[in-house]
Amino acid sequence: MVDNVSQPDKKLDFENVEEVHEKVTEAVRQALGRHKRMKNPLPTWDGNGVKIVAPEDLPDPHPDTKD
C-alpha cells in the first residue's frame, strides 16, 4: 500500500505556527508509517552521530486504531 502523497491545495502560511506544526507532524507520521510498513530502518541523529532505528522500534503511526 502506498500513501497518497498529495500536493497542498494552498501555500502554507508559515506565520501560522499551529498550522505548520500540524502539517509537519502529519508528514512525519506518514513517513514513519511508510518506513515501518516497508520494514526499512530509519536513520536518526542523536546529537553525537547517526543512529539507525529498526523498523520494529518505530512508533505505531495510528496509535488510536487497532489493526
C-alpha positions in Angstrom: 0.0 0.0 0.0 1.3 3.4 -0.9 0.3 6.6 0.9 -1.3 9.2 -1.2 1.2 12.0 -1.2 -0.8 15.0 -2.4 0.3 18.4 -3.3 -1.0 21.1 -1.0 -4.1 22.9 -2.2 -2.7 26.1 -0.9 0.6 27.5 0.3 1.4 27.0 3.9 1.2 30.2 6.0 4.5 30.0 7.9 3.3 32.7 10.3 0.5 30.3 11.4 2.6 28.2 13.8 -0.3 25.8 14.7 -0.9 25.1 11.0 2.8 24.5 10.3 3.1 22.2 13.4 0.0 20.2 12.3 1.3 19.7 8.7 4.8 18.8 9.8 3.5 16.4 12.4 1.3 14.6 9.9 4.1 14.4 7.3 6.4 12.8 9.9 3.7 10.4 11.0 3.2 9.3 7.4 7.0 8.9 6.8 7.4 6.8 9.9 4.5 4.7 8.9 5.9 4.1 5.4 9.3 3.1 6.9 7.6 0.7 9.4 5.3 -0.9 6.8 8.2 -1.4 4.3 10.4 -2.7 7.1 13.0 -0.1 6.4 15.3 1.1 9.1 15.3 4.9 9.8 18.5 6.9 10.3 18.3 9.5 13.1 20.6 11.9 14.7 21.1 11.7 18.5 23.4 14.8 18.9 26.6 12.7 18.7 26.1 10.9 15.4 23.8 8.9 13.2 21.8 6.1 14.9 19.7 3.5 13.0 16.3 2.8 14.4 15.0 -0.7 13.5 11.5 -0.7 11.8 10.0 -2.7 14.7 11.1 0.0 17.1 9.3 2.8 15.2 6.1 4.1 16.8 2.7 2.9 15.5 1.6 5.6 13.0 -2.0 5.2 14.1 -1.9 4.5 17.9 -5.7 5.1 18.3 -6.7 2.4 15.8 -6.4 -1.4 16.1 -5.4 -3.5 13.1 
